Amino acid sequence: MRVSGLLEAAVYGADITALERFYVDVFGLEPVARTEGRTVVLRAGRSAVILFMRRTMPSAHAGCPCG
């Protein structure tokens, strides 16, 4: 089986503004939605990249490599 595409990908970080600037400036992604200080959704062709503030993650994710 070969992967033919992705619906979405999630990226976690401590500075949502810097994350957004990086993905917009470097990859040319288009911001399409945001929850101020928590998430930003970027259009990547027919897919989406969702940026999350690390500090907004529930403590249940404490052992996750993303947090």
C-alpha positions in Angstrom: 0.0 0.0 0.0 1.3 3.5 -0.9 0.3 6.7 0.8 -1.3 9.0 -1.8 -1.7 12.0 0.5 -2.3 13.4 4.0 -5.5 15.1 5.3 -3.7 17.0 8.1 -0.6 17.1 10.2 -0.1 18.6 13.7 2.9 20.5 14.9 3.4 21.5 18.5 5.6 24.3 19.8 6.2 26.8 22.5 5.8 29.9 20.3 2.7 29.8 18.0 3.6 33.1 16.3 7.1 31.9 15.4 5.7 28.6 14.1 3.2 30.4 11.9 5.8 32.8 10.6 8.1 29.9 9.7 5.5 27.8 7.9 4.1 30.9 6.0 7.5 32.4 5.1 9.4 29.2 4.3 6.7 27.0 2.8 4.2 29.6 1.6 1.3 28.0 3.5 -1.8 30.1 3.9 -3.4 30.8 7.3 -7.1 29.9 7.2 -8.2 29.7 10.9 -6.9 30.4 14.3 -7.8 30.3 18.0 -5.8 33.2 19.4 -2.8 32.0 21.4 -3.7 28.3 21.0 -3.9 27.0 17.4 -3.4 28.1 13.8 -4.6 26.1 10.8 -2.6 26.5 7.6 -3.7 25.4 4.1 -1.1 23.1 2.4 -2.6 22.4 -1.0 -5.5 20.0 -0.3 -4.2 19.3 3.2 -3.8 21.3 6.4 -1.0 21.8 8.9 -2.4 22.6 12.4 -0.1 24.4 14.8 -0.7 23.9 18.5 0.8 25.8 21.5 2.5 23.2 23.6 1.3 24.7 26.9 -2.3 24.2 25.9 -2.0 20.4 25.7 -3.8 18.5 28.4 -1.5 16.9 31.1 -2.5 13.5 29.8 -0.1 14.1 26.9 2.9 14.7 29.3 4.6 11.5 28.2 4.1 12.1 24.5 7.2 13.0 22.5 5.3 16.1 21.4 5.0 17.6 24.8 
